[in-house]
């Protein structure tokens, strides 16, 4: 089943919005509590850097998605491999957050909010990645 180009772009924009929302959630809701926890010595300081790396990768992959979706109109090449790679990496980034989420669940009440946010980000990243991969195969062919 093939979908129109407009629907393809809408799905790509929605996935991009979800990926960017995960980055924003990590930046605004996770970094500060983890940084405070690291200053107390309960968490390794490298955890903050790992979250920043996850944010940077999420935003970079979202930019790649948007640029590829915009430039795919009228092109003779297929962006399917790009979408598969981006979707796979986004899914893996989401799955990497599971470890942090389960680790922070045992760190007290303040970090349980962070843990819940991380679980939400995990699900959002994973679903966005799967949707991007699915969208790659639904791209309209001229």
N, C-alpha and C positions, 0 to 999 in steps of 0.2 A: 504494500500500500504506500503510495507516494502522496506527499502533502504539498500544498502550494508553498511558494517561496515566502510569502508573508507569514504563514503559520510556522514555517521553519525558523524564521527570524524571531518571531515572538517567543518560541520555545527557547531559543538561544539566549534571548534577553532575560527571560525569567530565570534560567539557570545561572546566568551571569550575576543577576541581582542577588540570588541566594548565596553564591560564592562570595560576593563582596560583603553581604550581610554577615557571613561567618567571620570574615576578616575584621569587620567593625566590632562584632560582638567580642572577639578575642582581644582586640585592642582596648575596648572600653570596659569590658566586664571581667576580664581574666588577668590581664597584665598587672594591674595595680595590686590586687590581693596576693598574687603570686610573688610580686616584688617585695611586698611587706613580709610575707612568709619567709622569703629568702634572707631578708635582713635579720630576722629573728634566728635564722640558722636551721629552721625546720625543713627547708627545701634548698636544693642546690641552686646557686645563681644561674647556672647554665639553662635552667628551665625557662627563664624569661627570654633568653636568646632563642631557644627552640620555638617558643610561641611567636616571636617576631619573625623567625624564618618561615613559619607556617603562614603567617599573615602575608608576608612578601610573596610567597609562592601562590597563595590564593588570588591575590590581586593581579599578579602577573598572568596567571592562567585565565582570569576573567578578561583581561585586556586582549589576550590572544584570541579568545572566543569571539569577542565583539569585532575585532579587526577581521578575522576570518569570515564571520557571517556577513559583514558589510561588503567585503571584497569578493565574495563567492558568486555574486550575481553576474551573469554574463561571462563567467570564466569557463574555459574549457577544462581546467583541472578540477579535480574533486577534493574538497577539504576533509573527506572522510577519515584519512589517517590522522590528521591533526586533531579532529574531534575525538577519535578513539584514544589517542595519547593523552590529551587534556582530560578527558573523562576518567581515564584510568588513574592519572596522577591525583586528580581531585578526590577520587574515591579513596586512594591510599592516604592522602593527607587527612581525610576524615577518620579513617581507621586508626591512624597514629594518635589521634586525640583520645582514643579509648583508654590507653595506658595511663595518661595523665588524669583522666576523669576518675578512673578506679583508684588511683593512688591518692588523690585529694579527698576522696570520700571518707577516709579515716583520719583526716587532719582537723577535725572539729567542726563546729557549726558554721563558722565564717567561711570555711573552704567548701562546705557542702553546696553553697550557692554556685561557686565556681565549678564544682563537679557537675552540677545539673546543667549549667551553661555549656560545659564541654560535651556532655552527652547530647544536648540539642545540636551543637555544632557538628558533632560526629554524624548524626542522622542526616542533617541538612547537606553536609558535604557529600556523604555517600549517595544520597538520593539525587543530588544535582549531577554527580559524576555518572551515575547510571542513566539519567535522563539525557545527558550530553551524548553518551555512547549510542543510545537509542535514536536520538535526533540525527546522528551522523548517517544512519542507515535509511532515514526517512527523507533525506534531502531530495528535493525535486530535481529531476533530470530533464534537460532541454531536449 
